[in-house]
């Protein structure tokens, strides 16, 4: 009889501890202002343009408990069809930004594009999970950005946005590395937003191309308000 009572007491304490911890975790998720998408739309770099990419960020943020904020995908578009280029750095708000665990990754736009704290340990998904990086199977560290290192769009004839995120068959996409720990023999792979263009048998914009390059059509998402 004594043994049963003791077990019930321990179980009760464990339940109470779990209940007390739950609000803290929920509050942390609600305060999240940056994440890497846990999955992409599944159509390669055809995201439905910036609007579709933002909707993907918003949908996953909602599932992660931070849907009350306005979310934007860190993507640039190039000047085309009479429309001006859009710079990723201009669409994500002013900061600061923190991940699902409450770790600040940048205090403002200038910090984001200089001494940010984006790494494999901090570039978490909306679920607070680490994204597979260099050396993991499968590697998913390639993040769609279409951006130069300062967060601006590319000029010139080379397509670095897969037709401004509307094609899975034409162009290529500039990619960043969420883990920033690629081979030391190639320092460019250490860039979180400008590591290398996508490539593959279909040209670089299909889901198969993105996976073979080392990604999965993932995005950086920032709360803009």
Residue pairs with C-beta under 8 A, 6 or more apart in sequence:
26 65
28 100
28 101
28 102
29 64
29 65
29 66
29 100
29 128
30 65
30 66
30 68
31 66
31 98
31 102
32 61
32 64
32 65
32 66
32 98
32 99
32 100
32 126
32 223
33 66
33 69
33 95
33 96
33 97
33 98
33 222
33 223
34 97
34 98
34 99
34 105
34 106
34 220
34 221
34 222
34 223
35 60
35 61
35 64
35 99
35 100
35 124
35 125
35 126
35 220
35 221
36 123
36 124
36 125
36 131
36 143
36 178
36 218
36 219
36 220
36 221
37 56
37 57
37 60
37 125
37 126
37 218
37 219
37 221
38 60
38 125
38 126
38 127
38 129
38 218
39 60
39 216
39 217
39 218
40 47
40 56
40 144
40 207
40 210
40 216
40 217
40 218
40 219
41 47
41 48
41 52
41 56
41 217
42 207
42 217
43 168
43 207
43 217
44 162
44 168
44 205
44 206
44 207
44 208
44 209
44 210
44 217
45 144
45 161
45 162
45 165
45 167
45 168
45 171
45 173
45 198
45 204
45 205
45 206
45 210
45 217
46 162
46 165
46 166
46 167
46 168
46 205
47 53
47 56
47 73
47 75
47 144
47 165
47 166
47 217
47 219
48 55
48 165
48 166
49 77
49 164
49 165
49 166
50 73
50 75
50 77
50 86
50 91
50 164
50 165
52 165
53 73
53 75
53 165
53 219
54 71
54 72
54 73
56 73
56 219
57 71
57 72
57 73
57 219
57 221
58 67
58 70
58 71
60 125
60 126
60 221
61 67
61 69
61 71
61 126
61 221
61 223
63 126
64 100
64 125
64 126
64 127
66 126
66 223
69 223
69 224
69 225
70 223
70 224
70 225
71 221
71 222
71 223
71 224
72 91
72 92
72 93
72 221
72 222
72 223
72 224
73 219
73 220
73 221
74 88
74 91
74 92
74 145
74 147
74 151
74 193
74 219
74 220
74 221
74 222
75 88
75 91
75 144
75 145
75 146
75 147
75 161
75 165
75 219
76 85
76 86
76 87
76 88
76 145
76 146
76 147
76 148
76 151
76 152
76 153
76 154
76 161
77 83
77 85
77 86
77 146
77 153
77 161
77 164
77 165
78 85
78 146
78 153
78 154
78 155
78 159
78 160
78 161
78 164
79 85
79 153
79 155
80 163
80 164
85 152
85 153
85 155
86 153
87 147
87 151
87 152
87 153
88 145
88 146
88 147
88 151
88 152
88 153
88 193
89 109
89 112
89 113
89 147
89 150
89 151
89 152
90 151
91 224
92 109
92 222
92 224
93 222
93 223
93 224
93 225
94 108
94 109
95 106
95 107
95 108
95 109
95 111
95 112
96 104
96 106
96 107
96 108
97 104
97 105
97 106
97 112
97 222
97 223
98 104
98 105
99 105
99 122
99 123
99 124
99 128
100 124
100 125
100 126
100 127
100 128
101 124
101 128
103 117
103 122
104 117
105 112
105 116
105 117
105 118
105 122
105 123
106 112
106 116
106 117
106 118
109 151
112 151
113 149
113 150
113 151
113 193
116 192
118 178
118 180
118 192
119 179
119 180
119 181
120 130
120 131
120 133
120 141
120 178
120 179
120 180
120 181
121 130
123 131
123 178
123 179
123 192
123 220
124 130
124 131
125 131
126 221
131 140
131 141
131 178
131 179
131 218
132 138
132 139
132 140
132 141
133 139
133 140
133 141
133 177
133 178
133 179
133 181
134 141
134 177
134 179
134 181
134 182
134 183
134 189
134 214
138 211
138 216
139 214
139 215
140 214
140 215
140 216
140 218
141 177
141 178
141 179
141 214
141 215
142 175
142 176
142 177
142 195
142 198
142 210
142 213
142 214
142 215
142 216
142 218
143 175
143 176
143 177
143 178
143 192
143 193
143 215
143 218
143 219
143 220
144 165
144 173
144 175
144 210
144 215
144 217
144 218
144 219
145 173
145 174
145 175
145 176
145 193
145 194
145 220
146 153
146 154
146 160
146 161
146 162
146 165
146 173
146 174
147 153
147 154
147 174
147 176
147 193
147 194
148 154
148 174
148 194
149 191
149 193
149 194
151 193
153 161
154 160
154 161
154 174
158 172
159 170
159 171
159 172
160 171
160 172
160 173
160 174
160 197
161 171
161 173
161 174
162 168
162 170
162 171
162 172
162 173
162 198
162 204
162 205
163 170
163 171
163 205
167 205
168 202
168 205
168 206
168 207
169 202
169 203
169 205
169 206
170 203
170 205
171 203
171 204
171 205
172 197
172 198
172 199
172 203
172 204
172 205
173 197
173 198
173 204
173 205
173 210
174 194
174 196
174 197
174 198
175 195
175 196
175 197
175 198
175 213
175 215
176 191
176 192
176 193
176 194
176 195
176 220
177 189
177 190
177 191
177 192
177 195
178 192
178 218
178 220
180 190
180 191
180 192
181 190
182 189
182 190
182 195
183 189
188 194
188 195
188 196
189 195
189 196
193 220
196 213
197 204
198 204
198 205
198 209
198 210
198 213
198 215
199 209
199 213
200 206
200 208
200 209
200 210
200 212
200 213
201 208
201 209
201 212
202 208
202 209
203 209
204 210
204 213
207 216
207 217
210 216
210 217
